[in-house]
């Protein structure tokens, strides 16, 4: 795959890119909407909008889309109580282990930039501790210095800052599955390869259907 700039560092999104968690979240969202008689509001378009959002962004989006008379913080807590017990069921996406291992063995500095909260992300990654130890650092939505979730570039800019020798943004390659994530990385000035889970793609960046396809 030909990219515009020389790549020296690689940053991965977590949910939907390295770990197959989107189906776990969607099942919880569907059950939640059914509970409140709002299942018709959870359209394919809304599901795509939720992808890549932080927990609080999801709560606000669902509250608005479903016209719910409840506090967004309360909504987030209810979703958390359903999702946390199943986060450890997350499995690696195809090609993730091979690509991470290859980049690490060749000395490419690696980071994760995720809209997840650190506590939840730790549960998701728990099955694959050795593999995730290949990363130099990880940045999450609730870390200090991250003011907003994607599509804000905050998590990506923070990830750059934490590399030992801070690279130029254009020399960083980001792997992302969501539109929000792609927009965030592009705003940060980075090269992006999209690995979408749906047909909702950003046409201005290279698209592959699996990490196994990256060459």
C-alpha positions in Angstrom: 0.0 0.0 0.0 1.4 3.4 -1.0 1.1 6.2 1.5 1.9 9.8 1.0 4.6 10.1 3.8 7.4 8.0 5.3 6.0 6.2 8.3 8.0 6.0 11.5 5.3 5.3 14.1 2.0 3.4 14.2 -1.1 4.1 16.3 -4.1 1.8 16.5 -7.6 2.3 17.6 -8.8 -0.4 19.9 -12.5 -1.2 19.6 -13.5 -2.6 16.2 -9.9 -2.3 14.9 -7.8 -4.6 17.2 -10.6 -6.1 19.2 -14.0 -7.3 18.1 -16.1 -5.4 20.6 -18.6 -3.5 18.4 -21.0 -6.4 18.4 -20.8 -6.6 22.2 -21.7 -2.9 22.5 -24.5 -3.1 19.9 -26.2 -6.0 21.6 -26.3 -3.9 24.8 -27.6 -0.8 23.0 -30.3 -3.0 21.4 -31.4 -4.5 24.7 -31.4 -1.0 26.3 -33.6 0.4 23.5 -36.0 -2.5 23.7 -36.3 -2.1 27.5 -37.6 1.5 27.0 -39.7 0.7 23.9 -37.4 2.6 21.6 -36.0 -0.2 19.5 -37.2 1.5 16.3 -34.9 4.4 17.0 -31.8 2.3 16.8 -31.4 2.5 13.1 -28.3 1.4 11.1 -27.4 5.1 10.7 -27.5 5.6 14.5 -25.4 2.5 15.1 -22.8 3.9 12.7 -22.9 7.2 14.5 -22.3 5.5 17.9 -19.2 3.7 16.6 -16.0 5.2 18.0 -17.9 7.5 20.5 -16.9 7.7 24.1 -19.3 6.3 26.8 -20.6 9.8 27.6 -21.0 10.7 23.9 -23.0 7.4 23.5 -25.2 8.3 26.4 -26.0 11.7 25.1 -26.6 10.4 21.6 -29.0 7.7 22.7 -30.7 10.1 25.1 -31.4 12.5 22.2 -32.2 9.9 19.5 -34.5 8.0 21.8 -36.1 11.0 23.4 -35.5 9.6 26.9 -36.4 11.5 30.1 -33.3 10.5 32.0 -30.0 12.0 32.9 -27.2 11.1 30.5 -24.9 10.1 33.5 -27.6 7.7 34.7 -28.0 6.3 31.2 -24.2 5.7 31.0 -24.2 3.9 34.3 -27.0 1.6 33.2 -25.1 0.8 30.0 -21.9 0.2 32.0 -23.6 -2.3 34.3 -24.6 -4.3 31.2 -21.4 -4.1 29.2 -18.6 -4.5 31.8 -19.4 -8.1 32.7 -19.0 -9.2 29.0 -15.9 -7.1 28.0 -13.5 -9.9 28.8 -15.2 -11.9 26.0 -13.6 -9.6 23.4 -11.6 -11.4 20.8 -8.8 -10.2 18.5 -9.7 -9.1 15.0 -8.3 -11.1 12.1 -4.7 -10.1 11.3 -4.2 -8.1 14.5 -1.8 -10.4 16.3 0.4 -10.9 13.2 0.6 -7.2 12.3 1.3 -6.0 15.9 4.0 -8.7 16.3 5.6 -7.9 13.0 5.7 -4.1 13.7 7.1 -4.7 17.2 9.8 -7.1 16.0 10.9 -4.6 13.4 11.3 -1.9 16.0 8.3 0.3 15.0 7.1 2.4 18.0 3.4 1.5 18.7 0.6 3.2 20.6 -3.1 2.8 21.1 -5.5 5.8 21.0 -8.9 4.8 22.1 -12.3 6.4 23.0 -12.6 3.8 25.7 -12.1 4.5 29.4 -8.9 2.9 30.7 -10.7 0.6 33.2 -12.9 -0.9 30.5 -10.1 -1.2 28.0 -8.0 -3.1 30.6 -10.8 -5.7 30.9 -11.1 -6.0 27.1 -7.4 -6.6 26.6 -7.0 -9.0 29.6 -6.9 -12.1 27.4 -4.0 -10.8 25.4 -1.6 -9.3 27.9 1.6 -10.4 26.1 0.5 -9.0 22.8 -0.6 -5.7 24.2 2.7 -5.4 26.0 4.2 -4.7 22.6 2.8 -1.1 22.8 5.0 1.7 24.0 2.0 3.4 25.6 -1.8 3.7 25.4 -4.1 6.7 25.6 -7.7 6.6 26.6 -10.7 8.9 26.7 -10.4 9.5 30.5 -6.7 10.2 30.5 -5.5 13.6 31.7 -5.1 15.9 28.7 -7.9 14.3 26.6 -10.7 16.9 26.7 -13.0 15.4 24.1 -13.6 12.1 22.4 -13.4 11.3 18.7 -13.9 13.0 16.2 -11.8 15.4 18.3 -8.1 14.7 17.6 -7.2 14.8 21.4 -6.4 11.1 21.9 -4.1 11.0 18.8 -2.3 14.2 19.7 -1.7 12.9 23.2 -0.5 9.6 21.8 2.1 11.5 19.7 3.3 13.5 22.7 3.9 10.3 24.7 6.4 8.7 22.3 9.9 8.9 23.6 11.1 10.9 20.5 8.0 12.8 19.5 7.4 12.2 15.8 5.8 14.5 13.3 2.1 13.8 12.9 2.5 13.2 9.1 4.9 10.4 9.9 2.4 8.5 12.0 0.1 5.9 10.5 -3.3 5.3 12.2 -5.5 2.2 11.8 -9.1 3.0 12.5 -12.5 1.3 11.9 -14.9 4.2 12.5 -15.7 7.4 10.6 -15.3 9.4 13.9 -11.8 7.9 14.4 -10.7 8.5 10.8 -11.8 12.2 11.0 -10.0 12.5 14.4 -6.7 11.1 13.0 -7.0 13.3 9.8 -7.6 16.4 11.9 -4.4 15.5 13.8 -2.6 15.5 10.5 -1.8 11.7 10.4 -1.9 9.1 7.7 -4.9 6.9 8.1 -5.9 3.4 6.9 -9.5 2.6 7.5 -10.6 -0.9 8.4 -14.4 -0.5 8.5 -16.9 -2.9 10.0 -19.7 -1.6 7.8 -20.1 0.0 4.4 -19.8 3.4 5.9 -16.4 4.5 4.7 -14.3 7.7 4.3 -13.4 7.8 0.7 -10.4 10.1 1.2 -8.3 7.5 2.9 -7.1 4.0 1.9 -9.6 1.3 2.9 -9.0 -2.4 3.7 -11.5 -4.9 4.9 -9.2 -6.7 7.3 -5.8 -6.0 8.9 -4.7 -9.2 7.1 -4.8 -7.2 3.9 -2.3 -4.6 4.9 1.0 -4.8 3.0 
